[in-house]
Amino acid sequence: MINKLKHTVRDRIVNAVRPMVEGMVKQRLLPMDSRVLDNSFITGKLLPYNTTSTEYIVKVEKDGRASASTPPIPPLEYWEGYADSDEDYLAGGRKDMAAMLSILNQANETPLTLTKVLDLGCAAGRMLRHYPCLTDTTELWGSDINAKYINWCQQNFEDPFYFLTNTTAPHLPFEDNSFDLVYCGSVFTHITDTADAWLMEIRRILRKGGYAYLTIHDEHTLDLMFTKYKDDPLFFYFVEAVRKFYEEQSAEALKDYVYFTIFSDPASQIFYNREYLVKKWSRFATVVSVTPEAHDHQTAILLRKP
Ligand SMILES: C[S@@+](CC[C@H](N)C(=O)[O-])C[C@H]1O[C@@H](n2cnc3c(N)ncnc32)[C@H](O)[C@@H]1O
C-alpha cells in the first residue's frame, strides 16, 4: 500500500517536471544550434569555439599552474558532467584510466609498449592527463569535436601532449599505421550510423598489433540505469531521457533490437545488443576482451589490429 502510494506520488512529480526535464536534457545534450546539430543528414559537424558569431576572439585561458607533470583542472563546464568537485574530476579520470590500463595489462601491454596514443573524444583531457609517460618517446594526442575543449587543452597541457579539433566525419589527420593505442571513453556511445566507419578509421591509423579501446552502452548498461544509477544526481538527465524513451516504445518495438538510439550525433545516446556488436566488429579486428562496467555504466571492448 505504502509502496503504491510512493509510486503514485513519484509518477505525479515525474509528470509535472517532465516538460522541464526534457528541455534541460535537450539543452544539455544539444547545447548549440540544433538546426545543424540535430540534423542526422549532416556529418562533418563540430562544436565551434564560438557558436553565435563568425567574428570572435580566442582568449588566453592558460592557468598559471600548468606544467608538464600537472596540468591544471579545467573549468567545470568542460567536465562533460563527469564530476561535481575537483577531487571527483581527478579521481574519476584516474579510475577510468586505471581500468583501461588494467584491461591492457591482461593483454600483456603497458604504457612502456604503448607509447604513441590517441584519446579520441578527449574533452578537456580528463583521462589523458593520467596516462603514464614512461619513455622519452611517449607522444600523447587528444582530439575532440569541441573546439573550446581543445583550445583549453592546447593552452594548458605541455609536452608530451598534443591536441587538435576533429569533426564528426570519420576522418583523422594522422598517418596510416602510426599509433600504438587509440581509446574512446564514452564516444562510441554518441556515434550512430558512422560507428563502423570510425572503427575503420581508427584501424587505419593503428600499427599492426595496435589496440583500440572503445566503451559502449549495452544491455548491462540499461540494467544499471534502472538500478545502481537511478538516483545518482550525475546521471539524472541521462536516466530520465532513457526512461522517457522506454516509456514511449512498445514492448514489441524493444524486442530483438541490434541497437537503439536517442537524439542525433554528436548528442546521441546509442545502446547496443552486445552480442551483435561484438560479432560485427570481430570481422574488422580481433576482439581481445569485453569488460562490463569498465567506464562507470559502460562496457569496454578491446580490439587489436591483426
Ligand atoms: C561523454 S564525453 C567523454 C569525454 C572523455 N572521453 C572522458 O572520458 O572524459 C564525449 C566526448 O566525445 C566528444 N565527441 C563526440 N563525438 C565525437 C567524434 N566523432 N569525434 C571526436 N569527439 C567526439 C564530445 O565532444 C565529448 O567531449
Ligand as a Chemical Component Dictionary entry (heavy atoms), coordinates in Angstrom:
data_LIG
# 
_chem_comp.id                   LIG 
_chem_comp.type                 NON-POLYMER 
_chem_comp.pdbx_formal_charge   0 
_chem_comp.three_letter_code    LIG 
# 
loop_
_chem_comp_atom.comp_id 
_chem_comp_atom.atom_id 
_chem_comp_atom.alt_atom_id 
_chem_comp_atom.type_symbol 
_chem_comp_atom.charge 
_chem_comp_atom.model_Cartn_x 
_chem_comp_atom.model_Cartn_y 
_chem_comp_atom.model_Cartn_z 
_chem_comp_atom.pdbx_ordinal 
LIG C1  C1  C 0  30.945 11.832 -22.688 1  
LIG S1  S1  S 1  32.265 12.779 -23.267 2  
LIG C2  C2  C 0  33.684 11.785 -22.851 3  
LIG C3  C3  C 0  34.932 12.605 -22.723 4  
LIG C4  C4  C 0  36.209 11.831 -22.423 5  
LIG N1  N1  N 0  36.428 10.750 -23.340 6  
LIG C5  C5  C 0  36.233 11.311 -20.996 7  
LIG O1  O1  O 0  36.176 10.107 -20.780 8  
LIG O2  O2  O -1 36.286 12.161 -20.115 9  
LIG C6  C6  C 0  32.164 12.568 -25.035 10 
LIG C7  C7  C 0  33.152 13.426 -25.777 11 
LIG O3  O3  O 0  33.233 12.959 -27.116 12 
LIG C8  C8  C 0  33.240 14.065 -27.986 13 
LIG N2  N2  N 0  32.798 13.542 -29.292 14 
LIG C9  C9  C 0  31.576 13.103 -29.680 15 
LIG N3  N3  N 0  31.626 12.621 -30.944 16 
LIG C10 C10 C 0  32.914 12.737 -31.351 17 
LIG C11 C11 C 0  33.626 12.405 -32.546 18 
LIG N4  N4  N 0  33.007 11.862 -33.605 19 
LIG N5  N5  N 0  34.956 12.654 -32.609 20 
LIG C12 C12 C 0  35.590 13.196 -31.543 21 
LIG N6  N6  N 0  34.975 13.556 -30.408 22 
LIG C13 C13 C 0  33.669 13.311 -30.307 23 
LIG C14 C14 C 0  32.356 15.089 -27.325 24 
LIG O4  O4  O 0  32.602 16.395 -27.773 25 
LIG C15 C15 C 0  32.747 14.897 -25.854 26 
LIG O5  O5  O 0  33.836 15.686 -25.488 27 
# 
loop_
_chem_comp_bond.comp_id 
_chem_comp_bond.atom_id_1 
_chem_comp_bond.atom_id_2 
_chem_comp_bond.value_order 
_chem_comp_bond.pdbx_ordinal 
LIG C1  S1  SING 1  
LIG S1  C2  SING 2  
LIG S1  C6  SING 3  
LIG C2  C3  SING 4  
LIG C3  C4  SING 5  
LIG C4  N1  SING 6  
LIG C4  C5  SING 7  
LIG C5  O1  DOUB 8  
LIG C5  O2  SING 9  
LIG C6  C7  SING 10 
LIG C7  O3  SING 11 
LIG C7  C15 SING 12 
LIG O3  C8  SING 13 
LIG C8  N2  SING 14 
LIG C8  C14 SING 15 
LIG N2  C9  SING 16 
LIG N2  C13 SING 17 
LIG C9  N3  DOUB 18 
LIG N3  C10 SING 19 
LIG C10 C11 SING 20 
LIG C10 C13 DOUB 21 
LIG C11 N4  SING 22 
LIG C11 N5  DOUB 23 
LIG N5  C12 SING 24 
LIG C12 N6  DOUB 25 
LIG N6  C13 SING 26 
LIG C14 O4  SING 27 
LIG C14 C15 SING 28 
LIG C15 O5  SING 29 
# 
